[in-house]
Amino acid sequence: MVEHREERVELRPGDPEAEARMKALSSPLRLRVLRLCAFEARTNKELAELLEVNPGTMLHHVRTLVSTGYLAAEPERAGAQGAREVPYRATGLSWRTSMPGGSTVLVETFLQQIEGLTDEELDTTWLGLKLNAEHKAELEQRLYDLTQEFKERGPDADGETYSLFTAFHPDRNPPAGR
């Protein structure tokens, strides 16, 4: 099996393209749009309805994601009463994009995504660890490799959609004797 890894995109302040991409990924709503378009192309109208946003507002967000390469328009299709519709699909670029300071917006997006879920629908794990630098790096690499492996498999034709969020961070209140 040939391993295919797409190169990470590093966004650095000062580069106009990087600045536009950072701004595009700074909105929880736009990140939710990317999730909704990951496996199924959706129109501006569909996205506005799903996220309970005004279609004009949604169009602004969709155009921002298209202009920065995170969404791509698919061929037009006829909608209700023959209206012209443009479906959009996520390009996958956001998966490869490393954005400085992006963790906070990801947490906010996650909180919006789980709003209204029941305890039975949400499976969470929180584990405290004490690791040296070598073992911390190993855990980070293995978590990345595992998520990358599942992403590269592509969607299962008979699958249900799920969302995975992990956060690995220093303990703000470490135990005594650290």
C-alpha positions as CSV (number, residue, x, y, z in Angstrom):
1,M,0.0,0.0,0.0
2,V,1.4,3.4,-1.0
3,E,1.0,6.0,1.8
4,H,-0.3,9.3,0.6
5,R,0.0,12.3,2.9
6,E,-0.9,15.7,1.8
7,E,1.4,18.5,2.9
8,R,0.3,20.7,5.8
9,V,-0.6,24.2,5.0
10,E,1.1,26.6,7.4
11,L,-0.7,30.0,7.7
12,R,1.6,32.8,8.8
13,P,0.5,36.4,9.5
14,G,1.8,38.9,6.9
15,D,1.0,36.9,3.8
16,P,-2.2,38.2,2.2
17,E,-3.5,34.7,1.2
18,A,-2.7,33.3,4.6
19,E,-4.5,36.3,6.3
20,A,-7.6,35.7,4.1
21,R,-7.5,32.0,5.0
22,M,-7.1,32.7,8.7
23,K,-10.0,35.0,8.6
24,A,-12.1,32.4,6.8
25,L,-11.4,29.8,9.5
26,S,-12.0,32.2,12.4
27,S,-15.7,31.8,12.3
28,P,-17.5,28.8,14.0
29,L,-20.3,29.2,11.5
30,R,-17.9,28.8,8.6
31,L,-16.3,25.8,10.2
32,R,-19.8,24.2,10.7
33,V,-20.5,24.9,6.9
34,L,-17.3,22.9,6.1
35,R,-18.5,20.0,8.2
36,L,-21.9,20.0,6.6
37,C,-20.3,20.0,3.1
38,A,-17.7,17.4,3.9
39,F,-19.6,14.4,2.6
40,E,-22.5,16.0,0.7
41,A,-22.7,19.0,-1.5
42,R,-25.2,21.5,-0.2
43,T,-26.6,24.8,-1.6
44,N,-26.6,28.1,0.1
45,K,-30.3,27.7,0.9
46,E,-29.8,24.3,2.4
47,L,-26.9,25.6,4.6
48,A,-28.9,28.6,5.7
49,E,-31.8,26.3,6.8
50,L,-29.6,23.8,8.5
51,L,-27.8,26.4,10.5
52,E,-30.8,28.7,11.0
53,V,-29.1,31.7,9.3
54,N,-30.4,34.3,6.9
55,P,-29.6,33.1,3.3
56,G,-27.9,36.5,2.6
57,T,-25.6,36.1,5.6
58,M,-24.9,32.5,4.6
59,L,-24.0,33.6,1.0
60,H,-21.3,35.9,2.5
61,H,-19.9,33.0,4.5
62,V,-20.0,30.6,1.5
63,R,-18.3,33.1,-0.8
64,T,-15.6,33.6,1.8
65,L,-15.0,29.9,1.9
66,V,-15.0,29.5,-1.9
67,S,-12.6,32.5,-2.4
68,T,-10.1,30.9,0.0
69,G,-10.3,27.4,-1.4
70,Y,-12.1,25.7,1.4
71,L,-15.3,25.2,-0.5
72,A,-15.8,24.4,-4.2
73,A,-18.9,24.9,-6.3
74,E,-20.2,21.9,-8.1
75,P,-22.2,22.0,-11.3
76,E,-25.4,23.9,-11.1
77,R,-28.6,21.9,-10.7
78,A,-32.3,22.7,-11.0
79,G,-34.1,23.2,-7.7
80,A,-37.7,23.7,-6.7
81,Q,-39.8,25.2,-9.6
82,G,-36.7,25.1,-11.8
83,A,-34.7,27.6,-9.8
84,R,-30.9,27.5,-10.4
85,E,-29.0,26.0,-7.4
86,V,-25.3,25.8,-6.9
87,P,-24.2,23.0,-4.5
88,Y,-20.9,23.4,-2.6
89,R,-18.6,20.7,-1.2
90,A,-15.6,21.1,1.2
91,T,-12.3,20.7,-0.5
92,G,-10.5,19.1,2.4
93,L,-8.0,22.0,2.6
94,S,-9.1,22.9,6.1
95,W,-8.0,19.5,7.4
96,R,-4.4,20.2,6.2
97,T,-4.4,23.8,7.4
98,S,-2.5,24.7,10.5
99,M,-3.7,28.0,11.9
100,P,-2.0,29.9,14.7
101,G,-4.6,30.7,17.5
102,G,-7.3,28.5,15.9
103,S,-7.9,26.3,18.9
104,T,-10.4,28.7,20.6
105,V,-12.6,28.9,17.5
106,L,-12.5,25.1,17.2
107,V,-13.7,24.8,20.8
108,E,-16.5,27.3,20.2
109,T,-17.5,25.4,17.1
110,F,-17.5,22.1,19.0
111,L,-19.7,23.6,21.7
112,Q,-22.2,24.8,19.0
113,Q,-22.1,21.4,17.4
114,I,-23.0,19.5,20.6
115,E,-25.7,22.0,21.8
116,G,-28.9,20.1,22.3
117,L,-27.4,16.6,22.2
118,T,-28.5,14.2,24.9
119,D,-26.1,12.4,27.3
120,E,-26.7,9.2,25.3
121,E,-25.7,10.9,22.0
122,L,-22.4,12.4,23.4
123,D,-19.6,10.1,24.4
124,T,-16.8,12.0,26.1
125,T,-13.5,11.0,27.7
126,W,-11.3,13.1,29.9
127,L,-8.0,11.6,31.1
128,G,-5.3,13.1,33.2
129,L,-1.8,12.0,32.2
130,K,1.8,12.7,33.4
131,L,4.1,12.3,30.5
132,N,7.7,13.2,29.7
133,A,8.5,15.0,26.5
134,E,9.2,11.8,24.5
135,H,6.0,10.2,25.5
136,K,4.0,13.4,25.0
137,A,5.4,13.6,21.4
138,E,4.6,9.9,20.9
139,L,1.0,10.3,22.0
140,E,0.5,13.4,19.8
141,Q,1.9,11.6,16.8
142,R,-0.2,8.5,17.3
143,L,-3.4,10.5,17.7
144,Y,-2.6,12.4,14.5
145,D,-1.7,9.2,12.6
146,L,-4.9,7.6,13.7
147,T,-7.1,10.5,12.7
148,Q,-5.2,10.9,9.4
149,E,-5.7,7.1,8.7
150,F,-9.4,7.4,9.1
151,K,-9.6,10.6,7.0
152,E,-7.6,9.0,4.2
153,R,-10.0,6.0,4.1
154,G,-12.7,8.3,2.9
155,P,-16.4,8.0,3.8
156,D,-18.1,4.6,4.1
157,A,-21.0,4.4,1.6
158,D,-23.2,2.8,4.2
159,G,-21.9,5.0,7.1
160,E,-23.5,7.4,9.5
161,T,-21.8,10.8,10.0
162,Y,-20.0,11.5,13.2
163,S,-17.9,14.3,14.5
164,L,-14.6,13.7,16.4
165,F,-13.1,16.4,18.6
166,T,-9.9,15.9,20.7
167,A,-8.1,18.4,22.9
168,F,-4.7,17.7,24.3
169,H,-3.4,20.3,26.7
170,P,-1.3,21.0,29.8
171,D,-3.2,20.6,33.1
172,R,-4.0,24.1,34.4
173,N,-4.2,22.7,37.9
174,P,-1.5,20.1,38.2
175,P,-1.3,17.9,41.3
176,A,1.3,18.8,44.0
177,G,4.8,17.4,43.5
178,R,4.8,18.1,39.8
